Amino acid sequence: MTEKFDTIVIGAGPGGMAVASALASKQRVLVVEKGDWGGTCPNRGCDPKKILYGVVDNYLQAQRFHDDGMPTMGQLDWSKLVAFEKSYTKNIPTNMVAGLKAAGAKTLAGEAAFVNDHMIAVNGATYETDNFVIAAGAEPRILDIPGQDYLKTSTDFLKMTEMPKRIGFIGGGFVTLELANIANAVGAEVHIFQHNHRLLETLPQSATDRLAKILGQRGVKFHWQTTVSEINKDQGALIAQTSDGSVPVDMLISAVGRPAALNGLNLQHAGVATDNHGIKVDDHLRTSQSHIYAIGDIGSKRIPKLTGVAGFEGAYVARTILGATAPIIYPAIPFIAFTSPQLGQVGLTVDQAMKEPDRYEIKVNEVGQWYNYFRLRDQDAQITTVVDKKTGLLVGAVVMAHDSEELMNRFAQIISLKQTPADLAKSIAVYPSFSSDLGYLY
């Protein structure tokens, strides 16, 4: 027999969890997950990575205080770092399932495949619904080259029990920089192979070049204008054959993007349209079938694919299924590369603003000698603001500094709420703090 539900959610990451949690008390809801309950972020992505990063960044901060009374630091212990991280992640799947059940949702482990636009098959059984929400996320892409079986992913990095002596990363995006920052601090020889001379392409090159210089001074080796064409193994070592010669490493990470996880869903059976970026959606996050929604990383959208965005979209879709009619409107979306220093951006990009110099004012603030950065020995700190000349409103910001999360969140709030300098002057921030500098930045 085919079991019937009001809504079936495919994927139990942050987006799927948000949908199910909001609907389960009002509808009969089924959540299907083929992997780890909770999805990529808490199990093998941002959460475990930031646990490692937190220790690493404090270790590097202590090194910056070496001449200011901080005792000489020993070497980081990778095994203890991993044990700390696992003490959190090991409980995630069980806790996620328990949370869904407590909310009233039914859970099912297995891979969902569409039979038609109202039915899926899982583990040989079929399930029917009025609404589908596809929240299956994205997955790492393995570079298609000879020797690709030797390539590993960020998931493999987080599973390591020992840090390799030499580790290489293909690609110059967030995954590479964040993991390379950790590996370098732990003591590995780190190589980054980038096909051009640009990191984090949505951020201003002046900032990413500065970040690359700082990481280079710590020992990270950048192979610019370099592609990896083949991987061989020789006496236990991997040999990356590149356009600029061969480079021996002990582990090589493919970090060349995370395409939407479409394989196995049989979307053609449901008449759901896709493109090269994922499932096509409208401004209500509906697919080509109006009762099938797609949220999070699997959707084809030109906005940052982040955990917070997936949760925001999940809550929106739940309201829409329950009868809301307004299209989705996104607030300003901040994001940060958790490197040392951090590099983040929100709102209109500097590159976009530079194309309209008569409309936007770009101000680059070198803040390394300002009190809040001086006390951290963060002499390279830089904050860039973009202001609309007509309205006087802040529309974009870039922050490269240690401990920049607080300021990034405040910039996002200012942009979303359209706050003026006069609005900011009505509040008093803790002093001294990064927020207390806002009056000098905007």
C-alpha positions as CSV (number, residue, x, y, z in Angstrom):
1,M,0.0,0.0,0.0
2,T,1.1,3.6,-0.7
3,E,1.2,5.7,2.5
4,K,-0.2,9.2,2.1
5,F,1.2,12.5,3.6
6,D,0.4,16.2,3.3
7,T,4.0,17.2,2.7
8,I,7.1,15.1,2.0
9,V,10.5,16.7,2.6
10,I,13.5,15.1,0.8
11,G,16.6,16.0,2.7
12,A,17.1,16.6,6.5
13,G,19.6,19.4,6.3
14,P,18.9,22.9,7.7
15,G,16.4,23.7,5.0
16,G,14.5,20.5,5.3
17,M,14.5,20.6,9.1
18,A,13.1,24.1,9.0
19,V,10.2,23.0,6.8
20,A,9.4,19.9,8.7
21,S,9.6,21.6,12.1
22,A,7.2,24.3,11.0
23,L,4.6,22.0,9.4
24,A,4.6,18.9,11.6
25,S,2.2,20.2,14.2
26,K,-0.3,21.2,11.4
27,Q,0.1,18.5,8.8
28,R,1.2,14.9,8.3
29,V,4.8,15.2,7.3
30,L,7.4,12.7,6.2
31,V,11.1,13.5,6.1
32,V,13.4,11.3,3.9
33,E,17.2,11.4,4.3
34,K,19.7,9.2,2.5
35,G,22.7,10.2,4.5
36,D,23.5,11.9,7.8
37,W,20.5,13.4,9.5
38,G,21.1,17.1,9.8
39,G,22.8,17.3,6.4
40,T,26.3,18.6,5.5
41,C,26.7,21.6,7.7
42,P,26.5,20.1,11.2
43,N,27.9,16.7,10.3
44,R,30.7,17.3,7.7
45,G,30.8,20.9,6.9
46,C,30.6,24.3,8.6
47,D,30.0,23.2,12.2
48,P,32.9,20.6,12.6
49,K,35.1,22.9,10.5
50,K,34.5,25.8,12.8
51,I,35.3,23.7,15.9
52,L,38.7,23.0,14.4
53,Y,39.0,26.6,13.2
54,G,38.2,28.0,16.7
55,V,41.2,26.2,18.2
56,V,43.5,27.0,15.3
57,D,42.6,30.7,15.2
58,N,43.2,31.1,18.9
59,Y,46.5,29.3,18.5
60,L,47.5,31.7,15.8
61,Q,46.3,34.7,17.9
62,A,48.6,33.5,20.7
63,Q,51.5,33.5,18.2
64,R,50.7,37.1,17.3
65,F,51.1,37.9,21.1
66,H,54.5,36.3,21.3
67,D,56.3,39.6,21.8
68,D,53.6,40.8,24.3
69,G,54.1,38.3,27.1
70,M,52.5,35.2,25.6
71,P,54.7,32.1,26.2
72,T,56.0,30.2,23.2
73,M,53.4,27.8,21.9
74,G,54.0,24.1,21.1
75,Q,52.6,22.3,18.1
76,L,48.9,21.7,17.7
77,D,47.8,18.1,18.3
78,W,45.6,17.0,15.4
79,S,44.3,13.9,17.1
80,K,43.0,16.0,20.1
81,L,41.5,18.6,17.7
82,V,39.6,15.8,15.9
83,A,38.5,14.2,19.2
84,F,37.1,17.6,20.3
85,E,35.2,18.0,17.0
86,K,33.9,14.4,17.1
87,S,32.6,14.9,20.6
88,Y,30.1,17.3,19.0
89,T,29.3,15.8,15.6
90,K,28.8,12.2,16.8
91,N,25.5,13.1,18.4
92,I,24.1,15.2,15.5
93,P,22.2,12.5,13.5
94,T,20.5,11.0,16.6
95,N,19.6,14.4,18.0
96,M,18.1,15.6,14.6
97,V,15.9,12.5,14.3
98,A,14.7,12.9,17.9
99,G,13.9,16.6,17.2
100,L,11.8,15.7,14.1
101,K,9.9,13.0,15.9
102,A,9.3,15.3,18.9
103,A,7.9,17.9,16.5
104,G,5.5,15.2,15.1
105,A,7.1,14.4,11.8
106,K,7.7,10.9,10.5
107,T,11.3,10.0,9.5
108,L,12.5,7.5,6.9
109,A,16.2,6.6,6.1
110,G,16.7,5.9,2.5
111,E,17.1,7.3,-1.0
112,A,14.0,9.0,-2.5
113,A,13.3,8.6,-6.2
114,F,10.3,10.2,-8.0
115,V,7.7,7.8,-9.4
116,N,5.5,10.7,-10.6
117,D,4.8,14.3,-9.5
118,H,2.9,13.1,-6.4
119,M,4.8,10.0,-5.5
120,I,8.2,8.8,-4.5
121,A,9.7,5.3,-3.9
122,V,12.0,4.7,-1.0
123,N,13.5,1.3,0.0
124,G,11.0,-0.5,-2.3
125,A,7.9,1.2,-0.8
126,T,5.9,4.2,-2.3
127,Y,4.7,7.4,-0.6
128,E,2.2,9.9,-1.9
129,T,1.8,13.6,-1.0
130,D,0.1,16.8,-1.9
131,N,3.4,18.8,-1.6
132,F,7.0,18.0,-2.0
133,V,9.9,20.0,-0.7
134,I,13.3,19.0,-2.2
135,A,16.1,20.0,0.1
136,A,18.7,17.4,-0.9
137,G,21.6,19.8,-0.9
138,A,24.8,19.7,-2.9
139,E,27.9,17.4,-3.1
140,P,31.6,17.8,-3.7
141,R,32.7,17.6,-7.4
142,I,35.6,15.3,-8.2
143,L,37.8,16.7,-10.9
144,D,37.5,14.5,-14.0
145,I,41.2,13.7,-14.8
146,P,43.4,10.6,-15.0
147,G,44.0,9.4,-11.5
148,Q,40.8,11.0,-10.1
149,D,40.4,8.0,-7.8
150,Y,43.2,9.3,-5.7
151,L,41.4,12.6,-5.1
152,K,39.7,13.3,-1.8
153,T,37.1,15.8,-0.7
154,S,36.4,18.1,2.3
155,T,34.5,15.2,3.9
156,D,37.6,13.1,3.8
157,F,39.6,15.9,5.3
158,L,37.3,16.1,8.3
159,K,37.6,12.3,8.8
160,M,41.4,12.3,9.0
161,T,42.9,10.8,12.1
162,E,46.4,12.0,11.2
163,M,47.4,15.2,9.4
164,P,49.4,14.4,6.3
165,K,52.9,16.0,6.0
166,R,52.0,17.4,2.5
167,I,48.5,18.3,1.4
168,G,47.3,19.9,-1.8
169,F,44.0,21.6,-2.7
170,I,42.7,22.1,-6.2
171,G,40.6,25.3,-6.5
172,G,40.7,28.7,-4.8
173,G,37.3,28.9,-3.1
174,F,36.0,28.9,0.4
175,V,36.5,25.1,1.1
176,T,40.2,25.3,0.0
177,L,41.1,28.4,2.0
178,E,39.4,27.4,5.2
179,L,40.8,23.9,5.2
180,A,44.3,25.0,4.0
181,N,44.3,27.6,6.9
182,I,43.7,24.7,9.4
183,A,46.2,22.3,7.8
184,N,49.0,24.9,7.7
185,A,48.5,25.8,11.4
186,V,48.7,22.2,12.3
187,G,52.0,21.9,10.5
188,A,51.3,20.4,7.1
189,E,53.0,21.6,4.0
190,V,50.1,23.1,2.0
191,H,49.8,23.6,-1.7
192,I,47.0,25.4,-3.5
193,F,46.6,24.9,-7.3
194,Q,44.5,27.7,-8.8
195,H,43.8,27.9,-12.6
196,N,44.0,31.7,-12.6
197,H,45.4,34.4,-10.2
198,R,42.1,35.0,-8.3
199,L,40.7,33.6,-5.0
200,L,37.1,33.9,-3.9
201,E,35.9,35.5,-7.1
202,T,32.9,37.3,-5.7
203,L,35.2,39.3,-3.3
204,P,37.4,42.2,-4.4
205,Q,40.7,41.0,-5.7
206,S,42.6,43.6,-3.6
207,A,41.3,41.9,-0.5
208,T,41.8,38.3,-1.7
209,D,45.4,39.2,-2.8
210,R,46.1,40.5,0.7
211,L,44.7,37.3,2.2
212,A,46.9,35.2,-0.1
213,K,49.9,37.2,0.9
214,I,49.2,36.7,4.6
215,L,48.7,32.9,4.1
216,G,51.8,32.8,2.0
217,Q,53.9,34.4,4.7
218,R,52.7,31.6,7.0
219,G,54.0,29.1,4.5
220,V,51.0,28.2,2.2
221,K,52.4,27.6,-1.3
222,F,50.2,29.1,-4.1
223,H,50.5,27.6,-7.6
224,W,48.9,30.4,-9.7
225,Q,47.8,29.9,-13.3
226,T,48.2,26.2,-12.7
227,T,45.9,23.3,-13.6
228,V,46.3,19.7,-12.4
229,S,46.0,17.4,-15.4
230,E,46.8,14.0,-13.9
231,I,47.6,12.2,-10.6
232,N,50.0,9.4,-10.2
233,K,51.3,7.4,-7.3
234,D,55.0,6.8,-6.6
235,Q,56.3,4.9,-3.6
236,G,53.3,5.9,-1.5
237,A,53.3,9.6,-2.5
238,L,50.8,11.2,-4.9
239,I,52.3,13.2,-7.8
240,A,50.2,16.0,-9.0
241,Q,51.1,16.5,-12.7
242,T,50.4,20.2,-13.4
243,S,50.8,22.7,-16.1
244,D,53.9,24.0,-14.2
245,G,55.6,20.7,-13.4
246,S,55.0,17.8,-10.9
247,V,54.3,18.3,-7.2
248,P,54.5,15.5,-4.6
249,V,51.8,15.4,-1.9
250,D,50.4,12.9,0.5
251,M,46.8,14.0,0.1
252,L,45.0,15.9,-2.7
253,I,41.6,17.5,-2.1
254,S,39.3,18.3,-5.0
255,A,37.6,21.6,-4.1
256,V,36.3,22.7,-7.5
257,G,32.7,23.3,-6.6
258,R,29.6,21.7,-5.1
259,P,27.0,20.9,-7.7
260,A,23.4,20.3,-6.8
261,A,22.8,16.7,-5.6
262,L,20.3,15.7,-8.4
263,N,21.5,12.2,-9.1
264,G,19.1,9.5,-8.1
265,L,16.0,11.7,-7.7
266,N,14.6,10.8,-11.1
267,L,13.2,14.4,-11.4
268,Q,12.2,13.7,-15.0
269,H,9.5,11.4,-13.7
270,A,8.0,14.3,-11.8
271,G,8.4,16.8,-14.7
272,V,10.8,19.0,-12.6
273,A,13.0,21.3,-14.7
274,T,16.7,21.7,-14.0
275,D,19.7,23.6,-15.4
276,N,23.4,23.5,-14.9
277,H,23.0,25.1,-11.4
278,G,20.3,22.9,-10.0
279,I,16.5,22.8,-9.9
280,K,14.9,25.9,-11.5
281,V,12.6,27.8,-9.1
282,D,10.4,30.9,-9.2
283,D,10.1,33.7,-6.7
284,H,8.0,31.4,-4.5
285,L,10.6,28.7,-4.7
286,R,8.2,26.6,-6.7
287,T,9.6,24.3,-9.4
288,S,8.1,23.8,-12.8
289,Q,5.5,21.8,-10.8
290,S,3.6,24.3,-8.5
291,H,3.2,21.8,-5.6
292,I,6.9,20.8,-5.7
293,Y,9.4,23.3,-4.0
294,A,13.2,23.3,-4.0
295,I,15.2,25.0,-1.3
296,G,18.8,25.4,-0.2
297,D,21.8,24.3,-2.2
298,I,19.9,22.2,-4.7
299,G,18.0,25.2,-6.1
300,S,19.3,27.2,-9.1
301,K,19.6,30.7,-7.7
302,R,22.1,33.5,-7.9
303,I,22.4,34.0,-4.2
304,P,24.9,32.6,-1.7
305,K,24.2,29.0,-0.9
306,L,24.6,29.0,2.8
307,T,23.1,27.3,5.9
308,G,21.3,30.4,7.0
309,V,19.8,30.9,3.6
310,A,18.5,27.3,3.5
311,G,16.8,27.7,6.9
312,F,15.3,31.0,5.8
313,E,13.9,29.4,2.6
314,G,12.6,26.4,4.6
315,A,10.6,28.6,6.9
316,Y,9.3,30.6,4.0
317,V,8.1,27.5,2.1
318,A,6.4,26.2,5.2
319,R,4.4,29.4,5.4
320,T,3.6,29.2,1.7
321,I,2.3,25.7,1.9
322,L,0.1,26.8,4.8
323,G,-1.4,29.6,2.6
324,A,0.9,32.6,2.5
325,T,1.0,34.2,-1.0
326,A,3.9,36.7,-0.9
327,P,7.1,36.0,-3.0
328,I,10.2,35.5,-1.0
329,I,12.3,38.6,-0.2
330,Y,15.8,38.0,1.0
331,P,17.5,40.3,3.5
332,A,21.2,41.2,3.0
333,I,23.1,38.0,3.2
334,P,26.5,38.1,4.9
335,F,29.2,35.4,4.4
336,I,32.7,34.9,5.7
337,A,35.7,32.8,4.8
338,F,36.8,31.4,8.2
339,T,40.5,31.9,7.5
340,S,43.0,33.7,9.7
341,P,42.2,36.6,9.2
342,Q,38.5,36.2,8.2
343,L,37.3,37.7,5.0
344,G,33.6,38.5,4.6
345,Q,31.2,40.4,2.4
346,V,27.6,41.5,2.5
347,G,25.4,43.4,0.1
348,L,26.5,45.1,-3.2
349,T,29.9,43.9,-4.2
350,V,32.8,46.3,-4.7
351,D,33.1,45.1,-8.4
352,Q,29.5,46.0,-9.0
353,A,29.9,49.4,-7.3
354,M,33.0,50.2,-9.4
355,K,30.9,49.9,-12.6
356,E,28.7,52.9,-11.4
357,P,31.2,55.4,-9.9
358,D,28.6,58.2,-10.1
359,R,26.1,56.3,-8.0
360,Y,28.3,54.6,-5.3
361,E,31.1,55.8,-3.0
362,I,33.6,53.1,-2.1
363,K,35.7,53.8,1.0
364,V,38.6,51.5,1.9
365,N,39.5,51.9,5.6
366,E,42.9,50.6,6.8
367,V,42.1,50.0,10.4
368,G,45.1,48.0,11.6
369,Q,46.1,50.8,14.0
370,W,42.6,51.4,15.3
371,Y,42.3,50.4,18.9
372,N,40.2,47.3,18.4
373,Y,42.6,45.9,15.9
374,F,45.8,47.2,17.4
375,R,45.0,45.2,20.6
376,L,44.8,42.0,18.5
377,R,48.0,42.8,16.6
378,D,45.9,42.7,13.5
379,Q,47.8,45.3,11.5
380,D,46.5,44.1,8.1
381,A,42.8,44.7,9.1
382,Q,40.8,46.4,6.4
383,I,37.2,47.4,6.1
384,T,35.6,48.6,2.9
385,T,32.2,50.2,2.7
386,V,29.9,51.0,-0.3
387,V,27.4,53.8,0.2
388,D,24.7,55.0,-2.2
389,K,25.5,58.6,-2.9
390,K,21.8,59.5,-3.5
391,T,20.3,58.0,-0.4
392,G,23.4,58.0,1.8
393,L,22.6,54.5,2.8
394,L,25.1,51.7,3.3
395,V,24.6,49.1,0.5
396,G,27.7,46.9,0.8
397,A,30.7,46.1,3.0
398,V,33.8,43.9,3.0
399,V,35.7,43.1,6.2
400,M,39.1,41.4,6.4
401,A,40.0,41.1,10.0
402,H,40.3,38.7,12.9
403,D,37.0,38.3,14.9
404,S,35.0,40.0,12.2
405,E,31.7,38.1,12.6
406,E,30.1,40.7,14.9
407,L,30.8,43.6,12.5
408,M,29.6,41.6,9.5
409,N,26.3,40.8,11.2
410,R,25.9,44.5,12.1
411,F,26.6,45.6,8.5
412,A,24.0,43.1,7.3
413,Q,21.4,44.5,9.8
414,I,22.2,48.1,8.8
415,I,21.7,47.3,5.1
416,S,18.5,45.2,5.6
417,L,16.9,47.8,7.8
418,K,18.1,50.7,5.7
419,Q,19.5,52.3,8.8
420,T,21.1,55.8,8.5
421,P,24.0,57.1,10.5
422,A,21.4,59.1,12.5
423,D,19.7,55.8,13.3
424,L,23.0,54.3,14.6
425,A,23.6,57.4,16.7
426,K,20.4,56.6,18.7
427,S,22.0,53.5,20.2
428,I,25.0,53.0,22.4
429,A,27.3,50.0,21.8
430,V,29.5,48.3,24.3
431,Y,32.8,50.2,24.4
432,P,35.4,49.2,23.3
433,S,34.0,46.7,20.7
434,F,33.9,46.4,17.0
435,S,30.4,47.8,16.9
436,S,31.5,50.9,18.7
437,D,33.6,51.7,15.6
438,L,30.5,51.9,13.3
439,G,30.2,55.6,13.7
440,Y,33.6,56.0,12.1
441,L,32.9,53.6,9.2
442,Y,29.5,54.8,8.1
